[in-house]
Amino acid sequence: MKIFCNKFKFFLKWGSKSIIWGSEEWEIVKELKPFISRSPTSIDILDFIIKNKTRYDAFYKTELDSLLISLGIKTLIISGAETNLCCEATARRGFDQDYNIVFLQDATATENTNMHEATLLNLKYGVAKISTVTEVIEWLNKH
């Protein structure tokens, strides 16, 4: 399945089964790794949450909300594969749970431009601030 992204064009190996935790398909794609930094402690916690994800929405029956609350996090920056499925579902649930949502237009991807753009248009209408990786990095550097 070809995945569309404004900044990157890459392939994901989707099969008829879920992506298996710890497999090559589960790993962050190499093109995005330069933009990812996590402490050794946080990745263990986040791996546990990702391992338990069973639906598009990352909040559904996971510990994500309680972890974010315990860390005092109020803003979520959304990136990932399937702009119109996992990313959108998580952004909408996060918004409904009173998080500020920043949705990265150039770090989310889906099967074609139309689905990608439709999701951005819908989320921009009251759910999320649509932003770029560069804009978020600049904002983070100021804070």
C-alpha positions as CSV (number, residue, x, y, z in Angstrom):
1,M,0.0,0.0,0.0
2,K,1.6,3.3,-1.0
3,I,1.3,6.0,1.6
4,F,1.1,9.7,0.7
5,C,2.9,12.3,2.7
6,N,3.8,15.9,1.7
7,K,7.4,15.6,2.8
8,F,8.1,11.9,2.4
9,K,7.1,9.2,0.0
10,F,7.5,5.8,1.4
11,F,5.9,2.4,1.6
12,L,4.4,0.6,4.6
13,K,3.9,-3.1,4.8
14,W,0.3,-3.5,5.7
15,G,-1.0,-7.1,5.7
16,S,-4.3,-8.6,6.6
17,K,-3.3,-8.8,10.2
18,S,-2.4,-6.0,12.6
19,I,1.2,-4.8,12.7
20,I,3.0,-6.9,15.3
21,W,4.6,-5.0,18.2
22,G,8.4,-5.0,17.9
23,S,8.3,-6.1,14.2
24,E,10.1,-4.2,11.4
25,E,6.7,-2.9,10.3
26,W,6.0,-1.6,13.9
27,E,9.2,0.5,13.9
28,I,9.2,4.2,13.0
29,V,10.0,4.5,9.3
30,K,13.7,5.4,8.7
31,E,12.8,8.6,6.9
32,L,11.2,10.0,10.1
33,K,13.8,8.8,12.6
34,P,15.9,11.9,12.3
35,F,12.9,13.9,13.6
36,I,12.2,11.7,16.6
37,S,13.9,12.0,20.0
38,R,12.7,10.3,23.1
39,S,14.4,9.5,26.4
40,P,15.0,5.9,27.2
41,T,12.4,6.1,30.0
42,S,9.6,7.6,28.0
43,I,10.0,5.1,25.1
44,D,9.4,2.2,27.5
45,I,6.2,3.8,28.6
46,L,5.1,4.7,25.1
47,D,5.9,1.2,23.8
48,F,3.5,-0.2,26.3
49,I,0.7,2.1,25.2
50,I,1.4,1.4,21.5
51,K,1.5,-2.3,22.1
52,N,-2.0,-2.2,23.5
53,K,-3.5,-0.1,20.7
54,T,-6.4,-2.1,19.1
55,R,-8.4,0.5,17.3
56,Y,-7.6,3.6,15.1
57,D,-8.1,5.8,18.2
58,A,-4.9,5.7,20.4
59,F,-7.0,6.5,23.4
60,Y,-9.4,3.6,23.1
61,K,-8.7,1.1,25.9
62,T,-5.1,2.3,26.4
63,E,-3.4,4.1,29.2
64,L,-2.6,7.1,27.0
65,D,-5.0,9.5,28.7
66,S,-3.9,8.7,32.3
67,L,-0.3,8.9,31.2
68,L,-0.8,12.4,29.6
69,I,-2.7,13.6,32.7
70,S,0.0,12.3,35.0
71,L,2.6,14.2,33.0
72,G,0.5,17.4,32.9
73,I,0.4,17.4,29.1
74,K,-2.3,19.6,27.6
75,T,-1.2,19.7,23.9
76,L,-0.9,16.8,21.5
77,I,1.1,16.9,18.3
78,I,-0.3,14.3,16.0
79,S,1.8,12.6,13.3
80,G,1.7,9.1,11.8
81,A,0.4,6.8,9.2
82,E,-3.2,6.8,7.9
83,T,-4.0,10.5,8.2
84,N,-7.7,9.8,7.7
85,L,-7.9,6.8,10.1
86,C,-5.5,6.5,13.1
87,C,-4.3,10.1,13.1
88,E,-7.7,11.7,12.7
89,A,-9.5,9.4,15.2
90,T,-6.8,10.1,17.8
91,A,-7.0,13.9,17.1
92,R,-10.8,13.9,17.5
93,R,-10.8,11.9,20.7
94,G,-8.0,14.1,22.1
95,F,-10.0,17.2,21.3
96,D,-13.1,15.7,22.9
97,Q,-11.0,15.1,26.0
98,D,-10.0,18.8,26.1
99,Y,-6.4,18.5,24.7
100,N,-5.1,21.2,22.4
101,I,-4.5,19.4,19.1
102,V,-1.7,20.2,16.7
103,F,-2.0,18.1,13.5
104,L,1.1,17.9,11.3
105,Q,0.2,18.1,7.7
106,D,3.7,17.1,6.5
107,A,4.2,14.2,9.0
108,T,0.9,12.4,8.5
109,A,0.3,10.1,5.5
110,T,-2.4,8.1,3.8
111,E,-3.2,6.4,0.5
112,N,-3.9,9.4,-1.6
113,T,-3.8,13.2,-1.6
114,N,-7.6,13.6,-1.6
115,M,-8.1,11.6,1.7
116,H,-5.1,13.5,3.2
117,E,-6.4,16.9,2.2
118,A,-10.0,16.1,3.3
119,T,-8.9,15.1,6.8
120,L,-6.9,18.3,7.1
121,L,-9.8,20.4,5.9
122,N,-12.2,18.7,8.4
123,L,-9.9,18.9,11.4
124,K,-9.0,22.5,10.7
125,Y,-12.7,23.3,11.1
126,G,-12.7,23.4,14.9
127,V,-10.7,20.4,16.0
128,A,-7.0,21.0,15.4
129,K,-4.4,23.6,14.5
130,I,-3.0,22.3,11.2
131,S,0.8,22.9,11.2
132,T,4.1,21.7,9.7
133,V,7.0,20.0,11.4
134,T,9.1,23.2,10.9
135,E,6.5,25.4,12.5
136,V,6.3,23.1,15.5
137,I,10.0,22.9,15.9
138,E,10.2,26.7,15.9
139,W,7.4,26.9,18.5
140,L,9.1,24.3,20.7
141,N,12.4,26.1,20.5
142,K,10.7,29.3,21.7
143,H,9.1,27.5,24.7
